[in-house]
Amino acid sequence: MEFERVQGVDIPKIGLGTWQLQGNTCYRAVLSALELGYRHLDTAEIYDNESEVGRAIADSRVARSELFLVTKVWTDHLAYPAVLRAARGSLKRLGVDQIDLYLVHWPKASMPIADTMQAMNELVEGGQVLRLGVSNFNVEQFEAAQSASSVKLFTNQVPFAVGRVDTSMLEYCQQNEVLLTAYSPLDRGRPVRRRPQRNLHADPSLPSSRTTPISSSRSRIRSANSHCFAERSSCRTIASKSMNGLAACPAAGLSAS
Ligand SMILES: NC(=O)c1ccc[n+]([C@@H]2O[C@H](COP(=O)([O-])OP(=O)(O)OC[C@H]3O[C@@H](n4cnc5c(N)ncnc54)[C@H](OP(=O)(O)O)[C@@H]3O)[C@@H](O)[C@H]2O)c1
């Protein structure tokens, strides 16, 4: 497993995203991923699958300390008391005592970010959450969130794939030692479907996030996973070319198979 060091913490570069994975499909995909070596999982309260993710974690033989578990608070719950309630709900559904990284899923103009960040900071002080971040924030919004938080923000999770690269956010992250977490790194399978023979793991035009395994099917999880693990040096080269070593993670999941 490759790691990305950010703010002194080693994060597994490859993550399994769980958006649109439901019920047993979700449970099986997460369990397969954990068996195959994934140690970074991405979910959210709005995905409505935290219980299945938690069940797969519990049934796997992976020690909690080895996992990097990310979840997100939805935009309906950004008021101070709602954030605290939402985090309690996520912890319960996931069946864990602590969330490794807790994200504000989307910015919401009508909600003062200071209220949200106050609650997020209290979750860190109380030990329910280890690190804080945001998702889908632009640079200005990220700076506002950081100004309202005494805890340094760890990541901004944003779409990052071929043809969808926000270089201003990437540069900002690189300059400020913030992890850019790439989501939908394979543009939801479009490049693969267009050119099925294309070797995504050796294609230097893709960002380092393409190292993510991107699938809910066990065979795709396995092939993407083993391919990447087998080609560590090429992964690293592409990562440093495209992102200077700072970045990348969640991906995967979608339709049942
Ligand atoms: N923070 C946010 O707002 C946000 C938004 C979107 C996503 N995310 C996170 O990022 C994760 C990944 O994003 P994503 O699911 O949008 O996109 P993605 O990882 O770019 O693509 C996943 C899609 O690619 C397909 N795929 C994978 N390998 C393939 C292959 N070899 N051939 C054809 N299709 C293939 C998968 O289908 P199969 O499952 O059928 O294999 C799935 O539909 C999500 O699960 C979520 O955790 C976060």
The ligand as a MOL file (V3000), in Angstrom:
LIG
                    3D

  0  0  0     0  0            999 V3000
M  V30 BEGIN CTAB
M  V30 COUNTS 48 52 0 0 0
M  V30 BEGIN ATOM
M  V30 1 N -17.5580 14.6180 -1.9230 0
M  V30 2 C -18.4190 14.4990 -2.9040 0
M  V30 3 O -19.3000 15.3560 -3.1280 0
M  V30 4 C -18.3310 13.2910 -3.7940 0
M  V30 5 C -19.0220 13.2780 -5.0200 0
M  V30 6 C -18.8880 12.1410 -5.8280 0
M  V30 7 C -18.0880 11.0990 -5.4030 0
M  V30 8 N -17.4390 11.1420 -4.2050 0 CHG=1
M  V30 9 C -16.6280 10.0160 -3.7090 0
M  V30 10 O -15.7700 9.5550 -4.7020 0
M  V30 11 C -16.0750 8.1900 -4.9790 0
M  V30 12 C -15.7940 7.8700 -6.4190 0
M  V30 13 O -16.4690 8.7190 -7.2640 0
M  V30 14 P -17.4540 8.1920 -8.4000 0
M  V30 15 O -18.0860 6.9400 -7.9350 0
M  V30 16 O -18.2860 9.3460 -8.7690 0 CHG=-1
M  V30 17 O -16.5690 7.9640 -9.6740 0
M  V30 18 P -15.3150 7.1170 -10.1950 0
M  V30 19 O -14.5650 6.4640 -9.0950 0
M  V30 20 O -14.6010 8.0090 -11.1360 0
M  V30 21 O -16.0380 6.0200 -11.1000 0
M  V30 22 C -16.7700 4.9530 -10.5670 0
M  V30 23 C -17.5140 4.3310 -11.7340 0
M  V30 24 O -16.5770 3.8220 -12.6640 0
M  V30 25 C -17.0400 2.5450 -13.0750 0
M  V30 26 N -15.8960 1.7240 -13.4410 0
M  V30 27 C -14.8540 1.3790 -12.6800 0
M  V30 28 N -13.9900 0.5850 -13.3610 0
M  V30 29 C -14.5380 0.4390 -14.5870 0
M  V30 30 C -14.1370 -0.2820 -15.7260 0
M  V30 31 N -13.0040 -0.9800 -15.7520 0
M  V30 32 N -14.9170 -0.2170 -16.8400 0
M  V30 33 C -16.0640 0.4880 -16.8360 0
M  V30 34 N -16.5020 1.2050 -15.7490 0
M  V30 35 C -15.7430 1.1550 -14.6610 0
M  V30 36 C -17.7460 1.9710 -11.8580 0
M  V30 37 O -18.7080 1.0180 -12.2540 0
M  V30 38 P -18.9060 -0.3680 -11.4390 0
M  V30 39 O -19.1900 -0.0370 -9.9980 0
M  V30 40 O -20.0600 -0.9820 -12.1530 0
M  V30 41 O -17.6500 -1.1520 -11.6110 0
M  V30 42 C -18.4250 3.1950 -11.3330 0
M  V30 43 O -19.6550 3.4050 -12.0310 0
M  V30 44 C -17.5160 8.0120 -4.5360 0
M  V30 45 O -17.8590 6.6820 -4.2840 0
M  V30 46 C -17.5290 8.8630 -3.2990 0
M  V30 47 O -16.9740 8.1620 -2.2010 0
M  V30 48 C -17.5520 12.2290 -3.4050 0
M  V30 END ATOM
M  V30 BEGIN BOND
M  V30 1 1 1 2
M  V30 2 2 2 3
M  V30 3 1 2 4
M  V30 4 1 4 5
M  V30 5 2 4 48
M  V30 6 2 5 6
M  V30 7 1 6 7
M  V30 8 2 7 8
M  V30 9 1 8 9
M  V30 10 1 8 48
M  V30 11 1 9 10
M  V30 12 1 9 46
M  V30 13 1 10 11
M  V30 14 1 11 12
M  V30 15 1 11 44
M  V30 16 1 12 13
M  V30 17 1 13 14
M  V30 18 2 14 15
M  V30 19 1 14 16
M  V30 20 1 14 17
M  V30 21 1 17 18
M  V30 22 2 18 19
M  V30 23 1 18 20
M  V30 24 1 18 21
M  V30 25 1 21 22
M  V30 26 1 22 23
M  V30 27 1 23 24
M  V30 28 1 23 42
M  V30 29 1 24 25
M  V30 30 1 25 26
M  V30 31 1 25 36
M  V30 32 1 26 27
M  V30 33 1 26 35
M  V30 34 2 27 28
M  V30 35 1 28 29
M  V30 36 1 29 30
M  V30 37 2 29 35
M  V30 38 1 30 31
M  V30 39 2 30 32
M  V30 40 1 32 33
M  V30 41 2 33 34
M  V30 42 1 34 35
M  V30 43 1 36 37
M  V30 44 1 36 42
M  V30 45 1 37 38
M  V30 46 2 38 39
M  V30 47 1 38 40
M  V30 48 1 38 41
M  V30 49 1 42 43
M  V30 50 1 44 45
M  V30 51 1 44 46
M  V30 52 1 46 47
M  V30 END BOND
M  V30 END CTAB
M  END
